[in-house]
Amino acid sequence: MKVVEKANGINGMLQEELERCRSMVSSLEQEMARLPKGSLHVRRKPYKKKKYRYFYLKYRDGGKSVSRHIPALQLAALKKELDKRKEIEKELKVYQDRNKYLEKILRLKV
């Protein structure tokens, strides 16, 4: 009897951890949805013996590749947002892997 009671306690802890991980995944996905996606690229254009460079954001919208020019004033803020999105993507991957692991364990326990 004592072994079964301990197993139920562990099972309950695993269920709580799974729910916590699921809520983290949903909150991270919501946060990622409001951040820009894509990568920053530089184009260099020569004009009258001078070389100009400008930045653009490249991403996919549906099946199309989209390039959007980024003004110099917005560049620093955009870099921070893109870096934050990459960090969130890494964290999201960890929680998704943990979800798979916990679901597998709970299937075996049930």
C-alpha positions as CSV (number, residue, x, y, z in Angstrom):
1,M,0.0,0.0,0.0
2,K,2.8,2.5,0.9
3,V,4.4,2.0,-2.5
4,V,1.2,2.8,-4.4
5,E,0.7,5.9,-2.3
6,K,4.2,7.1,-3.1
7,A,3.6,6.4,-6.8
8,N,0.5,8.5,-6.8
9,G,2.4,11.4,-5.2
10,I,5.1,11.2,-7.9
11,N,2.5,10.9,-10.6
12,G,0.8,14.0,-9.2
13,M,4.1,15.9,-9.2
14,L,4.7,14.9,-12.8
15,Q,1.2,16.0,-13.8
16,E,1.8,19.4,-12.1
17,E,5.1,19.8,-13.9
18,L,3.5,18.9,-17.2
19,E,0.8,21.5,-16.7
20,R,3.4,24.1,-15.7
21,C,5.4,23.3,-18.9
22,R,2.3,23.5,-21.1
23,S,1.4,26.9,-19.6
24,M,5.0,28.1,-20.2
25,V,4.9,26.9,-23.8
26,S,1.7,28.8,-24.5
27,S,3.0,32.0,-22.8
28,L,6.3,31.8,-24.8
29,E,4.4,31.3,-28.0
30,Q,2.2,34.4,-27.3
31,E,5.3,36.4,-26.6
32,M,7.0,35.2,-29.8
33,A,3.9,36.1,-31.8
34,R,4.3,39.8,-31.0
35,L,8.1,39.9,-31.9
36,P,9.3,40.2,-35.4
37,K,10.6,37.1,-37.2
38,G,13.3,36.8,-39.8
39,S,16.9,37.8,-40.0
40,L,18.7,41.1,-40.7
41,H,20.7,41.5,-43.9
42,V,22.9,44.2,-45.3
43,R,23.0,45.5,-48.9
44,R,25.8,47.6,-50.3
45,K,25.2,49.8,-53.3
46,P,27.8,51.9,-55.0
47,Y,26.7,55.3,-56.2
48,K,28.9,58.1,-57.6
49,K,32.1,56.7,-56.2
50,K,30.6,56.2,-52.7
51,K,29.4,53.0,-51.2
52,Y,26.1,53.1,-49.3
53,R,24.8,50.3,-47.2
54,Y,21.4,49.7,-45.8
55,F,19.7,47.1,-43.7
56,Y,16.6,45.0,-44.4
57,L,14.7,42.3,-42.6
58,K,14.1,39.1,-44.5
59,Y,11.4,36.7,-43.5
60,R,8.7,34.4,-45.0
61,D,5.1,35.3,-45.2
62,G,3.2,32.2,-46.2
63,G,5.2,30.8,-49.1
64,K,6.7,34.1,-50.2
65,S,10.0,35.6,-49.2
66,V,9.7,39.2,-48.0
67,S,12.4,41.8,-47.7
68,R,11.5,45.0,-45.7
69,H,13.8,48.0,-45.5
70,I,14.8,49.0,-42.0
71,P,15.6,52.7,-41.3
72,A,18.8,53.3,-39.4
73,L,16.8,54.8,-36.4
74,Q,14.9,51.5,-35.9
75,L,17.9,49.2,-36.4
76,A,19.0,48.9,-32.7
77,A,15.5,48.2,-31.4
78,L,14.9,45.6,-34.1
79,K,18.2,43.8,-33.3
80,K,17.2,43.6,-29.6
81,E,13.8,42.2,-30.6
82,L,15.3,39.6,-33.0
83,D,17.8,38.6,-30.3
84,K,15.0,38.2,-27.8
85,R,13.0,36.1,-30.2
86,K,16.0,33.8,-30.6
87,E,16.3,33.4,-26.9
88,I,12.6,32.6,-26.6
89,E,12.8,30.1,-29.4
90,K,15.6,28.3,-27.5
91,E,13.7,28.3,-24.3
92,L,10.5,27.2,-26.1
93,K,12.4,24.2,-27.5
94,V,13.5,23.2,-24.0
95,Y,10.0,23.3,-22.7
96,Q,8.6,21.4,-25.7
97,D,11.2,18.6,-25.2
98,R,10.3,18.5,-21.5
99,N,6.6,18.2,-22.4
100,K,7.3,15.2,-24.7
101,Y,9.4,13.6,-22.0
102,L,6.8,14.0,-19.3
103,E,4.0,12.8,-21.5
104,K,6.0,9.7,-22.3
105,I,6.6,9.0,-18.6
106,L,3.0,9.6,-17.7
107,R,1.8,7.2,-20.4
108,L,4.1,4.5,-19.0
109,K,2.9,5.1,-15.4
110,V,-0.8,5.0,-16.3
